[in-house]
Protein backbone atom coordinates (compact mmCIF):
# COMPACT_ATOMS: atom_id res chain seq x y z
CA UNK A 1 0.00 0.00 0.00
CA UNK A 2 1.31 3.44 -0.88
CA UNK A 3 1.27 6.11 1.82
CA UNK A 4 -0.49 8.59 -0.48
CA UNK A 5 -3.49 6.22 -0.71
CA UNK A 6 -3.64 6.08 3.09
CA UNK A 7 -3.55 9.86 3.26
CA UNK A 8 -6.35 10.06 0.69
CA UNK A 9 -8.49 7.70 2.79
CA UNK A 10 -7.91 9.96 5.77
CA UNK A 11 -9.07 13.04 3.88
CA UNK A 12 -12.16 11.21 2.58
CA UNK A 13 -13.15 10.22 6.12
CA UNK A 14 -12.49 13.80 7.22
CA UNK A 15 -14.79 15.19 4.52
CA UNK A 16 -17.64 12.70 4.98
CA UNK A 17 -17.47 12.78 8.76
CA UNK A 18 -17.31 16.54 9.18
CA UNK A 19 -19.24 17.85 6.19
CA UNK A 20 -21.97 15.18 6.12
CA UNK A 21 -22.38 13.24 9.38
CA UNK A 22 -21.44 15.97 11.87
CA UNK A 23 -23.38 18.61 9.95
CA UNK A 24 -26.51 16.44 10.01
CA UNK A 25 -26.25 15.81 13.77
CA UNK A 26 -25.58 19.49 14.51
CA UNK A 27 -28.44 20.85 12.42
CA UNK A 28 -31.10 18.12 12.70
CA UNK A 29 -30.68 16.59 16.17
CA UNK A 30 -28.84 19.12 18.36
CA UNK A 31 -30.27 22.05 16.37
CA UNK A 32 -27.55 24.55 17.22
CA UNK A 33 -28.96 28.04 17.54
CA UNK A 34 -26.66 31.05 17.02
CA UNK A 35 -29.15 33.21 18.95
CA UNK A 36 -29.00 31.11 22.11
CA UNK A 37 -26.75 32.62 24.79
CA UNK A 38 -23.81 30.41 25.74
CA UNK A 39 -22.38 30.02 29.28
CA UNK A 40 -19.26 31.88 28.13
CA UNK A 41 -21.38 34.99 27.59
CA UNK A 42 -23.84 34.51 30.46
CA UNK A 43 -21.23 33.83 33.16
CA UNK A 44 -18.13 35.54 31.78
CA UNK A 45 -15.67 35.89 34.64
CA UNK A 46 -12.37 35.97 32.72
CA UNK A 47 -11.15 32.93 34.66
CA UNK A 48 -13.16 29.87 33.60
CA UNK A 49 -15.88 31.41 31.42
CA UNK A 50 -14.52 33.46 28.51
CA UNK A 51 -16.10 34.01 25.07
CA UNK A 52 -13.34 33.07 22.64
CA UNK A 53 -12.88 33.62 18.94
CA UNK A 54 -13.60 30.45 16.97
CA UNK A 55 -10.13 30.43 15.38
CA UNK A 56 -8.34 30.82 18.70
CA UNK A 57 -10.55 28.18 20.31
CA UNK A 58 -9.87 25.78 17.43
CA UNK A 59 -6.14 25.99 18.16
CA UNK A 60 -6.73 25.70 21.90
CA UNK A 61 -8.93 22.63 21.45
CA UNK A 62 -6.46 20.93 19.12
CA UNK A 63 -3.50 21.37 21.44
CA UNK A 64 -5.61 20.51 24.46
CA UNK A 65 -6.68 17.12 23.11
CA UNK A 66 -3.69 16.24 20.90
CA UNK A 67 -1.05 15.08 23.33
CA UNK A 68 1.66 12.55 22.63
CA UNK A 69 -0.90 9.73 22.52
CA UNK A 70 -1.99 10.09 18.85
CA UNK A 71 1.69 9.61 17.98
CA UNK A 72 2.66 6.96 20.52
CA UNK A 73 -0.45 4.79 20.08
CA UNK A 74 -0.24 4.16 16.30
CA UNK A 75 3.55 3.65 16.42
CA UNK A 76 3.13 0.92 19.04
CA UNK A 77 -0.07 -0.57 17.57
CA UNK A 78 1.53 -1.21 14.18
CA UNK A 79 2.89 -4.39 15.77
CA UNK A 80 -0.54 -5.90 14.98
CA UNK A 81 -0.10 -4.66 11.42
CA UNK A 82 -0.75 -1.27 9.88
CA UNK A 83 -4.16 -2.27 8.43
CA UNK A 84 -6.00 -2.95 11.73
CA UNK A 85 -4.50 0.23 13.19
CA UNK A 86 -5.60 2.27 10.17
CA UNK A 87 -9.13 0.86 10.21
CA UNK A 88 -9.53 1.65 13.91
CA UNK A 89 -8.18 5.20 13.51
CA UNK A 90 -10.54 5.99 10.63
CA UNK A 91 -13.63 4.12 11.84
CA UNK A 92 -13.13 5.10 15.48
CA UNK A 93 -12.97 8.79 14.59
CA UNK A 94 -15.91 8.64 12.19
CA UNK A 95 -18.35 6.74 14.42
CA UNK A 96 -17.19 7.57 17.96
CA UNK A 97 -14.34 10.09 18.27
CA UNK A 98 -15.88 13.29 16.96
CA UNK A 99 -19.25 12.23 18.41
CA UNK A 100 -17.84 12.23 21.94
CA UNK A 101 -15.81 15.45 21.57
CA UNK A 102 -18.59 17.47 19.98
CA UNK A 103 -21.43 16.21 22.15
CA UNK A 104 -19.44 16.59 25.40
CA UNK A 105 -19.05 20.28 24.59
CA UNK A 106 -22.71 20.62 23.56
CA UNK A 107 -24.12 18.90 26.66
CA UNK A 108 -21.99 21.01 29.03
CA UNK A 109 -22.79 24.17 27.03
CA UNK A 110 -26.55 23.47 27.15
CA UNK A 111 -26.23 22.75 30.90
CA UNK A 112 -24.80 26.15 31.87
CA UNK A 113 -21.19 24.94 31.70
CA UNK A 114 -21.69 22.17 34.27
CA UNK A 115 -18.86 19.66 34.70
CA UNK A 116 -19.31 15.90 34.43
CA UNK A 117 -19.65 15.73 38.20
CA UNK A 118 -22.70 17.98 38.21
CA UNK A 119 -24.12 16.35 35.08
CA UNK A 120 -23.80 12.84 36.51
CA UNK A 121 -25.66 13.96 39.68
CA UNK A 122 -28.45 15.46 37.57
CA UNK A 123 -28.71 12.87 34.79
CA UNK A 124 -27.70 9.61 36.53
CA UNK A 125 -27.72 9.69 40.36
CA UNK A 126 -25.97 11.26 43.40
CA UNK A 127 -23.98 8.03 43.86
CA UNK A 128 -22.79 8.23 40.28
CA UNK A 129 -21.40 11.72 40.92
CA UNK A 130 -19.10 10.60 43.75
CA UNK A 131 -17.88 7.51 41.92
CA UNK A 132 -17.33 9.37 38.65
CA UNK A 133 -15.43 12.23 40.31
CA UNK A 134 -13.21 9.74 42.16
CA UNK A 135 -12.55 7.90 38.93
CA UNK A 136 -11.82 11.15 37.06
CA UNK A 137 -9.32 12.26 39.70
CA UNK A 138 -7.37 9.01 39.52
CA UNK A 139 -7.63 9.06 35.74
CA UNK A 140 -6.19 12.59 35.59
CA UNK A 141 -3.37 11.52 37.90
CA UNK A 142 -2.43 8.72 35.45
CA UNK A 143 -2.20 11.35 32.71
CA UNK A 144 -0.14 13.71 34.89
CA UNK A 145 2.28 10.89 35.69
CA UNK A 146 2.51 9.48 32.15
CA UNK A 147 2.84 12.80 30.35
CA UNK A 148 4.92 14.31 33.14
CA UNK A 149 7.50 11.60 32.55
CA UNK A 150 7.52 12.39 28.81
CA UNK A 151 8.16 16.07 29.56
CA UNK A 152 10.86 15.40 32.15
CA UNK A 153 12.62 12.75 30.07
CA UNK A 154 12.50 14.89 26.92
CA UNK A 155 13.72 18.04 28.70
CA UNK A 156 16.56 16.13 30.37
CA UNK A 157 17.50 14.12 27.28
CA UNK A 158 16.87 16.51 24.37
CA UNK A 159 19.02 19.54 25.08
CA UNK A 160 17.32 21.72 22.46
CA UNK A 161 13.84 21.26 23.99
CA UNK A 162 14.03 23.57 27.06
CA UNK A 163 14.80 26.66 24.97
CA UNK A 164 11.88 25.86 22.66
CA UNK A 165 9.66 25.38 25.73
CA UNK A 166 10.76 28.76 27.16
CA UNK A 167 10.08 30.67 23.94
CA UNK A 168 6.73 28.92 23.50
CA UNK A 169 5.73 30.15 26.96
CA UNK A 170 6.87 33.70 26.14
CA UNK A 171 5.00 33.62 22.83
CA UNK A 172 1.85 32.26 24.47
CA UNK A 173 1.76 34.87 27.25
CA UNK A 174 2.33 37.59 24.65
CA UNK A 175 -0.51 36.18 22.53
CA UNK A 176 -2.91 36.45 25.47
CA UNK A 177 -1.85 40.03 26.06
CA UNK A 178 -2.16 41.00 22.39
CA UNK A 179 -5.58 39.38 21.90
CA UNK A 180 -7.39 40.22 25.11
CA UNK A 181 -5.68 43.38 26.40
CA UNK A 182 -4.23 45.18 23.40
CA UNK A 183 -7.02 43.99 21.03
CA UNK A 184 -4.59 43.33 18.21
CA UNK A 185 -5.53 41.60 14.95
CA UNK A 186 -5.56 37.81 15.29
CA UNK A 187 -3.44 37.32 12.16
CA UNK A 188 -0.75 39.74 13.37
CA UNK A 189 -0.81 38.14 16.82
CA UNK A 190 -0.47 34.65 15.37
CA UNK A 191 2.43 35.56 13.07
CA UNK A 192 4.40 37.36 15.80
CA UNK A 193 3.96 34.74 18.51
CA UNK A 194 4.46 31.70 16.29
CA UNK A 195 7.68 33.24 14.93
CA UNK A 196 8.85 33.68 18.53
CA UNK A 197 8.13 29.99 19.21
CA UNK A 198 9.97 28.96 16.04
CA UNK A 199 12.97 31.08 17.02
CA UNK A 200 13.04 29.12 20.26
CA UNK A 201 13.28 25.84 18.33
CA UNK A 202 16.20 27.22 16.30
CA UNK A 203 17.95 28.70 19.37
CA UNK A 204 17.68 25.34 21.08
CA UNK A 205 19.94 23.80 18.45
CA UNK A 206 22.66 26.44 18.89
CA UNK A 207 22.25 27.06 22.63
CA UNK A 208 21.32 23.67 24.14
CA UNK A 209 20.48 23.41 27.81
CA UNK A 210 23.72 21.66 28.77
CA UNK A 211 25.66 24.72 27.58
CA UNK A 212 23.30 27.22 29.24
CA UNK A 213 22.62 25.39 32.52
CA UNK A 214 25.55 22.99 32.72
CA UNK A 215 25.57 19.26 32.09
CA UNK A 216 24.60 18.23 35.61
CA UNK A 217 21.59 20.51 36.02
CA UNK A 218 20.34 20.03 32.45
CA UNK A 219 20.16 16.27 33.02
CA UNK A 220 18.57 16.49 36.50
CA UNK A 221 15.08 14.93 36.47
CA UNK A 222 14.07 16.54 39.78
CA UNK A 223 14.88 19.99 38.40
CA UNK A 224 12.76 19.49 35.28
CA UNK A 225 9.91 17.90 37.26
CA UNK A 226 9.72 20.99 39.49
CA UNK A 227 9.89 23.31 36.46
CA UNK A 228 7.14 21.34 34.70
CA UNK A 229 4.73 21.45 37.61
CA UNK A 230 5.47 25.10 38.40
CA UNK A 231 4.51 25.76 34.77
CA UNK A 232 1.32 23.76 35.32
CA UNK A 233 0.66 25.58 38.60
CA UNK A 234 0.47 28.94 36.82
CA UNK A 235 -1.72 27.39 34.11
CA UNK A 236 -4.15 26.17 36.78
CA UNK A 237 -4.50 29.29 38.91
CA UNK A 238 -4.22 32.10 36.36
CA UNK A 239 -7.22 33.20 34.25
CA UNK A 240 -7.49 30.87 31.28
CA UNK A 241 -6.96 33.71 28.77
CA UNK A 242 -3.69 34.70 30.46
CA UNK A 243 -1.79 31.41 30.28
CA UNK A 244 -3.36 28.08 29.29
CA UNK A 245 -5.51 29.27 26.37
CA UNK A 246 -2.93 31.38 24.46
CA UNK A 247 -0.02 28.98 25.06
CA UNK A 248 -2.06 26.09 23.67
CA UNK A 249 -3.11 28.27 20.75
CA UNK A 250 0.49 29.13 19.81
CA UNK A 251 1.61 25.54 20.42
CA UNK A 252 -1.04 24.29 18.01
CA UNK A 253 0.78 26.01 15.14
CA UNK A 254 3.99 24.14 15.90
CA UNK A 255 2.04 20.89 15.52
CA UNK A 256 -0.08 22.14 12.58
CA UNK A 257 3.00 23.22 10.63
CA UNK A 258 4.88 20.02 11.42
CA UNK A 259 1.88 17.99 10.29
CA UNK A 260 1.29 20.10 7.18
CA UNK A 261 4.87 20.04 5.92
CA UNK A 262 5.21 16.40 6.95
CA UNK A 263 2.23 15.54 4.74
CA UNK A 264 3.81 17.54 1.90
CA UNK A 265 6.95 15.48 2.42
CA UNK A 266 4.92 12.28 2.13
CA UNK A 267 3.43 13.52 -1.15
CA UNK A 268 6.94 14.26 -2.42
CA UNK A 269 8.53 10.94 -1.40
CA UNK A 270 5.39 8.76 -1.78
CA UNK A 271 6.84 5.85 0.24
CA UNK A 272 5.22 2.41 0.32
CA UNK A 273 4.41 0.61 3.57
CA UNK A 274 7.26 -1.80 4.28
CA UNK A 275 5.86 -3.38 7.44
CA UNK A 276 3.17 -6.11 7.20
CA UNK A 277 -0.49 -5.15 6.77
CA UNK A 278 -1.39 -7.74 9.42
CA UNK A 279 0.67 -9.91 11.76
CA UNK A 280 -1.23 -12.05 14.26
CA UNK A 281 -4.26 -11.70 16.49
CA UNK A 282 -2.14 -11.90 19.65
CA UNK A 283 1.27 -10.29 20.10
CA UNK A 284 3.35 -9.85 23.31
CA UNK A 285 1.33 -6.73 24.18
CA UNK A 286 -1.91 -8.72 24.03
CA UNK A 287 -4.73 -9.66 21.64
CA UNK A 288 -5.90 -7.22 19.00
CA UNK A 289 -9.25 -7.08 20.79
CA UNK A 290 -9.47 -5.46 23.23
CA UNK A 291 -5.87 -4.25 23.66
CA UNK A 292 -5.34 -2.48 20.32
CA UNK A 293 -8.49 -0.44 20.92
CA UNK A 294 -6.99 1.05 24.08
CA UNK A 295 -3.44 1.27 22.71
CA UNK A 296 -4.69 3.67 20.03
CA UNK A 297 -6.81 6.13 21.99
CA UNK A 298 -6.23 9.74 20.90
CA UNK A 299 -6.53 9.75 17.13
CA UNK A 300 -9.56 7.44 17.26
CA UNK A 301 -11.45 8.08 20.53
CA UNK A 302 -10.18 9.31 23.89
CA UNK A 303 -11.89 10.00 27.19
CA UNK A 304 -9.48 12.88 27.82
CA UNK A 305 -11.19 14.79 25.02
CA UNK A 306 -14.50 14.69 26.88
CA UNK A 307 -12.88 16.30 29.93
CA UNK A 308 -11.40 19.09 27.80
CA UNK A 309 -14.61 19.66 25.84
CA UNK A 310 -16.89 19.73 28.89
CA UNK A 311 -14.72 21.42 31.53
CA UNK A 312 -12.86 23.84 29.27
CA UNK A 313 -14.13 24.35 25.73
CA UNK A 314 -17.85 24.46 26.61
CA UNK A 315 -17.15 27.46 28.86
CA UNK A 316 -15.45 29.37 26.04
CA UNK A 317 -17.78 28.83 23.07
CA UNK A 318 -19.22 32.23 22.16
CA UNK A 319 -21.66 30.81 19.59
CA UNK A 320 -23.43 27.44 19.44
CA UNK A 321 -22.49 27.12 15.77
CA UNK A 322 -18.82 26.98 16.84
CA UNK A 323 -19.32 23.61 18.55
CA UNK A 324 -19.12 21.61 15.31
CA UNK A 325 -15.84 23.05 13.95
CA UNK A 326 -14.21 23.21 17.38
CA UNK A 327 -15.57 20.04 18.97
CA UNK A 328 -15.97 17.88 15.86
CA UNK A 329 -13.56 19.36 13.31
CA UNK A 330 -10.55 19.31 15.62
CA UNK A 331 -11.00 15.57 16.22
CA UNK A 332 -10.67 14.91 12.49
CA UNK A 333 -7.45 16.94 12.41
CA UNK A 334 -6.10 14.81 15.25
CA UNK A 335 -7.06 11.75 13.22
CA UNK A 336 -4.74 13.00 10.46
CA UNK A 337 -1.94 13.35 13.03
CA UNK A 338 -2.46 9.70 14.02
CA UNK A 339 -2.45 8.66 10.34
CA UNK A 340 0.80 10.63 9.88
CA UNK A 341 2.39 8.78 12.82
CA UNK A 342 1.19 5.45 11.39
CA UNK A 343 2.75 6.25 8.00
CA UNK A 344 6.03 7.09 9.72
CA UNK A 345 6.13 3.77 11.56
CA UNK A 346 4.96 1.77 8.54
CA UNK A 347 7.30 3.24 5.94
CA UNK A 348 10.45 4.20 7.82
CA UNK A 349 11.85 0.72 8.41
CA UNK A 350 12.72 -1.96 5.89
CA UNK A 351 11.56 -4.89 8.02
CA UNK A 352 9.83 -5.81 11.30
CA UNK A 353 13.25 -6.63 12.76
CA UNK A 354 14.49 -3.10 12.05
CA UNK A 355 11.29 -1.65 13.48
CA UNK A 356 11.62 -3.79 16.64
CA UNK A 357 15.13 -2.47 17.21
CA UNK A 358 14.01 1.13 16.69
CA UNK A 359 10.94 0.96 18.93
CA UNK A 360 13.18 0.01 21.87
CA UNK A 361 14.50 3.59 21.78
CA UNK A 362 10.94 4.83 22.26
CA UNK A 363 8.07 5.98 20.04
CA UNK A 364 9.27 9.57 20.38
CA UNK A 365 12.58 8.74 18.73
CA UNK A 366 10.76 6.91 15.93
CA UNK A 367 8.52 9.93 15.35
CA UNK A 368 11.43 12.38 15.38
CA UNK A 369 13.28 10.26 12.79
CA UNK A 370 10.18 10.21 10.59
CA UNK A 371 9.61 13.96 10.84
CA UNK A 372 13.27 14.49 9.94
CA UNK A 373 12.90 12.27 6.88
CA UNK A 374 9.77 13.91 5.50
CA UNK A 375 10.83 17.47 6.30
CA UNK A 376 14.17 16.61 4.74
CA UNK A 377 12.34 15.97 1.47
CA UNK A 378 11.58 19.71 1.49
CA UNK A 379 15.22 20.66 2.07
CA UNK A 380 15.27 21.02 5.87
CA UNK A 381 18.58 19.80 7.44
CA UNK A 382 18.26 16.48 9.23
CA UNK A 383 19.36 17.89 12.60
CA UNK A 384 16.70 20.63 12.52
CA UNK A 385 14.11 18.05 11.45
CA UNK A 386 14.94 15.73 14.36
CA UNK A 387 14.86 18.68 16.75
CA UNK A 388 11.51 19.82 15.39
CA UNK A 389 10.02 16.34 15.77
CA UNK A 390 11.32 16.02 19.32
CA UNK A 391 10.08 19.49 20.25
CA UNK A 392 6.65 18.52 18.91
CA UNK A 393 6.65 15.69 21.47
CA UNK A 394 7.42 17.94 24.45
CA UNK A 395 4.94 20.57 23.23
CA UNK A 396 2.28 17.88 22.86
CA UNK A 397 2.95 16.62 26.38
CA UNK A 398 3.39 19.86 28.38
CA UNK A 399 0.30 21.54 26.98
CA UNK A 400 -1.74 18.51 28.07
CA UNK A 401 -0.14 18.51 31.53
CA UNK A 402 -1.11 22.09 32.27
CA UNK A 403 -4.77 21.31 31.62
CA UNK A 404 -4.60 18.09 33.64
CA UNK A 405 -3.49 20.00 36.73
CA UNK A 406 -6.18 22.62 36.10
CA UNK A 407 -8.89 19.95 35.86
CA UNK A 408 -7.52 18.12 38.93
CA UNK A 409 -7.90 21.39 40.82
CA UNK A 410 -11.55 21.59 39.74
CA UNK A 411 -12.14 17.91 40.62
CA UNK A 412 -10.57 18.44 44.08
CA UNK A 413 -13.00 21.27 44.75
CA UNK A 414 -16.05 19.27 43.59
CA UNK A 415 -15.04 16.12 45.44
CA UNK A 416 -13.76 17.49 48.76
CA UNK A 417 -15.35 20.92 49.24
CA UNK A 418 -18.16 19.35 51.30
CA UNK A 419 -15.53 18.09 53.76
CA UNK A 420 -13.81 21.46 54.14
CA UNK A 421 -14.20 24.81 52.34
CA UNK A 422 -10.40 25.05 52.13
CA UNK A 423 -10.52 22.68 49.14
CA UNK A 424 -12.44 25.32 47.19
CA UNK A 425 -9.28 27.42 47.18
CA UNK A 426 -7.66 27.20 43.73
CA UNK A 427 -4.12 27.26 45.19
CA UNK A 428 -4.81 24.38 47.59
CA UNK A 429 -6.26 22.09 44.90
CA UNK A 430 -3.47 22.98 42.47
CA UNK A 431 -0.74 22.39 45.07
CA UNK A 432 -2.16 18.95 45.92
CA UNK A 433 -2.37 18.00 42.24
CA UNK A 434 1.16 19.24 41.50
CA UNK A 435 2.64 17.47 44.52
CA UNK A 436 0.99 14.15 43.61
CA UNK A 437 2.18 14.55 40.02
CA UNK A 438 5.80 15.15 41.08
CA UNK A 439 5.72 12.12 43.39
CA UNK A 440 4.35 9.88 40.64
CA UNK A 441 7.00 11.03 38.14
CA UNK A 442 10.04 10.98 40.42
CA UNK A 443 9.27 7.67 42.13
CA UNK A 444 8.79 5.89 38.84
CA UNK A 445 5.16 4.98 39.53
CA UNK A 446 4.24 6.36 36.10
CA UNK A 447 5.55 3.09 34.63
CA UNK A 448 2.75 1.17 36.31
CA UNK A 449 0.13 3.86 35.84
CA UNK A 450 0.86 3.87 32.10
CA UNK A 451 -0.16 0.21 31.94
CA UNK A 452 -3.65 1.18 33.07
CA UNK A 453 -3.76 4.53 31.28
CA UNK A 454 -5.11 3.16 28.00
CA UNK A 455 -7.95 1.25 29.65
CA UNK A 456 -8.80 4.07 32.06
CA UNK A 457 -8.76 6.57 29.20
CA UNK A 458 -11.16 4.62 27.02
CA UNK A 459 -13.35 3.80 30.01
CA UNK A 460 -13.68 7.55 30.56
CA UNK A 461 -14.87 7.80 26.95
CA UNK A 462 -17.60 5.22 27.51
CA UNK A 463 -18.74 6.98 30.70
CA UNK A 464 -18.84 10.31 28.86
CA UNK A 465 -20.99 8.73 26.16
CA UNK A 466 -23.26 7.34 28.88
CA UNK A 467 -23.82 10.84 30.27
CA UNK A 468 -24.39 12.22 26.78
CA UNK A 469 -26.92 9.48 26.00
CA UNK A 470 -28.77 10.18 29.26
CA UNK A 471 -28.90 13.89 28.36
CA UNK A 472 -30.25 13.15 24.88
CA UNK A 473 -32.91 10.92 26.42
CA UNK A 474 -33.85 13.60 28.94
CA UNK A 475 -34.21 16.13 26.13
CA UNK A 476 -36.31 13.77 24.01
CA UNK A 477 -33.71 13.67 21.23
CA UNK A 478 -32.51 10.75 19.09
CA UNK A 479 -29.72 8.96 20.96
CA UNK A 480 -28.74 5.87 18.92
CA UNK A 481 -25.68 7.71 17.54
CA UNK A 482 -24.17 7.87 21.06
CA UNK A 483 -25.77 4.79 22.66
CA UNK A 484 -24.22 2.12 20.41
CA UNK A 485 -20.70 3.64 20.51
CA UNK A 486 -21.08 3.73 24.31
CA UNK A 487 -21.89 0.00 24.44
CA UNK A 488 -18.89 -0.88 22.24
CA UNK A 489 -16.47 1.27 24.25
CA UNK A 490 -17.78 0.07 27.63
CA UNK A 491 -17.49 -3.64 26.79
CA UNK A 492 -14.10 -3.21 25.10
CA UNK A 493 -12.49 -1.20 27.87
CA UNK A 494 -13.80 -3.35 30.70
CA UNK A 495 -12.38 -6.36 28.85
CA UNK A 496 -9.04 -4.56 28.41
CA UNK A 497 -8.84 -3.61 32.09
CA UNK A 498 -9.70 -7.17 33.16
CA UNK A 499 -7.05 -8.58 30.81
CA UNK A 500 -4.39 -6.13 31.98
CA UNK A 501 -5.18 -6.49 35.68
CA UNK A 502 -5.25 -10.28 35.47
CA UNK A 503 -1.82 -10.33 33.81
CA UNK A 504 -0.36 -7.97 36.41
CA UNK A 505 -1.60 -10.08 39.31
CA UNK A 506 -0.56 -13.32 37.59
CA UNK A 507 3.03 -12.06 37.52
CA UNK A 508 2.81 -11.30 41.23
CA UNK A 509 1.38 -14.63 42.35
CA UNK A 510 3.55 -16.65 39.97
CA UNK A 511 6.62 -15.16 41.60
CA UNK A 512 7.85 -13.61 38.37
CA UNK A 513 8.60 -10.20 39.87
CA UNK A 514 10.25 -8.93 43.04
CA UNK A 515 10.99 -5.72 44.89
CA UNK A 516 9.40 -2.51 43.63
CA UNK A 517 8.10 -4.33 40.53
CA UNK A 518 6.21 -6.72 42.85
CA UNK A 519 4.58 -3.82 44.70
CA UNK A 520 3.86 -1.94 41.46
CA UNK A 521 2.25 -4.90 39.72
CA UNK A 522 0.23 -5.78 42.82
CA UNK A 523 -1.09 -2.26 43.37
CA UNK A 524 -1.88 -1.63 39.72
CA UNK A 525 -3.58 -5.00 39.39
CA UNK A 526 -5.81 -4.17 42.35
CA UNK A 527 -6.47 -0.67 41.00
CA UNK A 528 -7.40 -2.14 37.62
CA UNK A 529 -10.05 -4.37 39.18
CA UNK A 530 -11.22 -1.40 41.28
CA UNK A 531 -11.76 0.60 38.08
CA UNK A 532 -13.77 -2.27 36.64
CA UNK A 533 -15.97 -2.32 39.76
CA UNK A 534 -16.47 1.46 39.47
CA UNK A 535 -17.39 1.03 35.82
CA UNK A 536 -19.90 -1.72 36.56
CA UNK A 537 -21.55 0.36 39.30
CA UNK A 538 -21.74 3.38 37.00
CA UNK A 539 -23.08 1.15 34.24
CA UNK A 540 -25.80 -0.14 36.56
CA UNK A 541 -26.68 3.42 37.59
CA UNK A 542 -26.74 4.38 33.93
CA UNK A 543 -29.15 1.59 33.04
CA UNK A 544 -31.52 2.73 35.79
CA UNK A 545 -31.29 6.29 34.51
CA UNK A 546 -31.98 5.18 30.92
CA UNK A 547 -35.08 3.29 32.10
CA UNK A 548 -36.25 6.31 34.05
CA UNK A 549 -35.87 8.67 31.10
CA UNK A 550 -37.59 6.15 28.80
CA UNK A 551 -40.49 5.71 31.22
CA UNK A 552 -40.95 9.46 31.55
CA UNK A 553 -41.00 9.86 27.80
CA UNK A 554 -43.54 7.01 27.41
CA UNK A 555 -45.76 8.63 30.06
CA UNK A 556 -45.64 11.93 28.21
CA UNK A 557 -44.01 13.73 31.13
CA UNK A 558 -41.08 16.15 30.67
CA UNK A 559 -38.13 13.81 30.26
CA UNK A 560 -35.94 15.29 32.96
CA UNK A 561 -33.91 13.50 35.59
Buried (B, 14 or more C-beta within 10 A) or exposed (E): BEBBEBBEBBEEBBEEBBEEBBEEBBEEBBEBEEEEEBBBBEBBEEBBBBBBBBBBBBBBBBBBBBBBBBBBBBBBBBBBBBBBBBEBBBBBBBBBBBBBBBBBBBBBBBBBBBBBBBBBBBBBBEBBBBBBBBBBBBBBBBBBBBBBBBBBBBBBBBBBBBBBBBBBBBBBBBBBBBBBEEEBEBEEBBEBBBEBBBBBBBBBBEBBBBEBBEEEEBBBBEBBBBBBBEBBBBBBBBBBBBBBBBBBBBBBBBBBBBBEBBBBBBEEBBBEBBBBEEBEEEBEEBBBBBBBBBBBBBBBBBBBBBBBBBBBBBBBBBBBBBBBBBBBBBBBBBBBBBBBBBBBBBBBBEEBEEBEEBBEEBBBBBBBBBBBBBBBBEEBEEEBBBBBBBBBBBBBBBBBBBBBBBBBBBBBBBBBBEEEEEBEBBEBBBBBBBEBBBEBBBEEBBBBBBBBBBBBBBBBBBBBBBBBBBBBBBBEBEBEBBBBBBBBBBEBBBBBBBBBBEBBBEBBEEEEBEEEBBBBBBBBBBBBBBBBEBBEBBBEBBEEBBEBBEEBBEEEEEBEB
